[in-house]
Amino acid sequence: MTTATQALIVIDVQNDFCPGGALAVTGGDEIVAGINALMDDFGAVILTQDWHPAGHGSFASSHAGKAPYDVTEMPYGPQVLWPDHCIQRTSGAAFHPALRQDGNLILRKGFRPRIDSYSAFYENDHTTPTGLAGYLRERGFDSLTLVGLATDFCVNYSALDAAKLGFIVTVRTNLCRGIDLNGSMSAAMQGMQTAGVHII
């Protein structure tokens, strides 16, 4: 049993990131039961939800001559271009149907048309906040456990930002699944460990 100052952050367990989805992560659905079982052990549960408008700037379809997984330069830096996914108010953007959705907060991200948002704390410019840090601090949470999809992108970016913000951060890798795009999984694990994130 954890304490009232510990929060569980469930990252993007959505249909489009699960098998059969537009940007499926292998085994993405395998973590749902384990995440559900953890929820009652935390003082708060925050669910994040990728929530893109149609034609989002991170979609390969928005860039002539580009294919999914190409990298382009955006005003905020390099951006992987993805298949269209998690478009607002579509079934792909919905949470996996077996995921418990009775958390304390649903945080939607990636809704600004020209900037992506991997992290639960900042947009990809690393300066525009989502407001999550303020919510957690005002409620007295100092320790966070992260689970969800995908390990090497949204979980990784969220963990790094949380550590920089001064939270004690744990990532439960048994309740995450990754994409591993051009070595991104190894780089993410190394980066999180260097940042002081506890890997379980």
N, C-alpha and C positions, 0 to 999 in steps of 0.2 A: 504494500500500500504506500502510495506517495503522499506528499503533504499538500496543504492548501496553497502553498506558494509555487507549486509546479503545474505547468500547463502543457497540454498535448496539442501540437500543431499537426494537423492532417493535411498534407499537401496534395491537392489536385487529383483526388481519386474519382475521376470522371470517366464517362463512357468512352470518349474519344481516346483516352490513354489506356484503355483496357482492350483485351482481344476483341477484334471485330471493329474497333474504332478507327478513326481517320489517322491517328498518330499513335497506334497501339504500342505499348511497352510489353515485351514478352513477360507473361506471368503477372501482369498488373492486377488481375482479379484475385490472385492467390493470397494477397495480403489483407483482404477485406475482413475476414472473420477475426484475424488476430488483432487488427486495429479496433474493431468493435469491442473485443474483450478487454482492451486497455482503458477504454474511455471512462469507466466509473472510478478509476484509480487516481484521477487528476482533479485539481481544483477548478480547471476550466478546459474545455475542448474548443479549439478554433479550427474550422474547416476552410481551406482556401479553394477558390474556384477560378480557373482560367475563364475569361469572359470577354472574348474578342468580338468586335463588330465585324461584319462582312467586309472583305477587302482590306483587312488589317495589314499594316506595313511589314509584319514578320512572315506573311504568307508568300511563298514562291510565286503564286498566281498573280500577285500584285506587282511583279517585276518582270518586264519583258525579257525573254531569253534566259530566264533563270529556272532552275529545277529545284525540287525539294532537297534540302541538305547542302545546297550551295551556301557560301558565305558572302555577304555583301557588306559594304560600309554604310552605316547610318550616321546621322549627326552625333550620336552618342558612342560610336565605335563599331566593331565587327558584330554582325548579326547573322546567325544561322537562319536560313529561310526554311520554313516548315510547310508541310501540306496544310491546307485549310483545316482548322480544327477548333473545337470549343467555341463555336459561333453562338453569340447570345441568343437565348430562348430556343435553342435546338436541343434535340435529344442527346446529341454528342456532348453538349456542355453540361448536361445533367450529371449529378453524382451517380456512381454505380448504384443500382437499385438495392443491393444488399447492404450498403453502407448505412450505419446509423447516422441520422441527420439531426439529432437532438442536441447538438453542441451549443455552446454559449454564443458563438459568433460565426457568421459566414462572411469571409472576406473575399470580395471579387477583385481580380487584378487583370491587367492586360487590356483594359477597356479603352485606353487612349489610342486613337487610330494609328499614330505614327511612332509609337514606342512600345516595345515589348516589356514584359514584366515577369521574370523568372522568380524573383525573390518575393516572399510574403511581406517584406519590409520596405523595399525600394523598387522603383522602376529600373530598367536596365541602364539608365543614365547615372545610377548610383547616388542620386541626389533628391529625386522626387519621392517623398515618403508615402506609404500606404495608410499610415495612421496606426498600424498594429502595435508598434513599440509603445506609443502613448497609452493605448488601451491596456496593454499588459502591465505597464508600470503603475498606472493609476489604480489598478486592481491588486497591486502588490505581488505580482509574479516575478521571480528572479531566476527561475530554472525552467528550461524548455526541453521537451522531448519531441523530436521530429520524426515523422513517418510519411510514407506516400510515394508519389511519382513526380518526376523520375529522379533517382538518386543523384545522377551526375549533372542535372540541370536545376530544376526548381527546388529540390531538397537541398542540394549543395549550396546554391546561392542564398537560400534562406538561412541555412546554418552559418555560413560565413558572415552574413550581415548581423545575425543575432549575436554572434560572438563579438563582433566589432562594437556592438551596442552595449556590451557588458553583461549579457545574460550568460548563465551557465547552460551549455548546450549539449544535448545528447542526441545522436542519430541511431535509431534502431534499424540496422541494415536488414535484419530478417523481415522487417515490415516495410521495406522499400524495394523497388525494382528500377533498373537503369536501362538507358538506351545504348551506351558505350559507342559513341560516334567519334571515330578517329582517335581512340585512346582517352575519351573524356571520362570514363569511369576511374581509371587509374589516377588521372590528374585530379579529379574531384576528391578521391579518398586521401591523397597526399595533401592537398590543399586544406581540407578540413582538419586533418591531424595537426598540421603546422599551425593552424589558427587556434588550436586548443579545444576543438570539438571532441567530445567523448564518443567513440565509435563502439557500438555494442553489436 
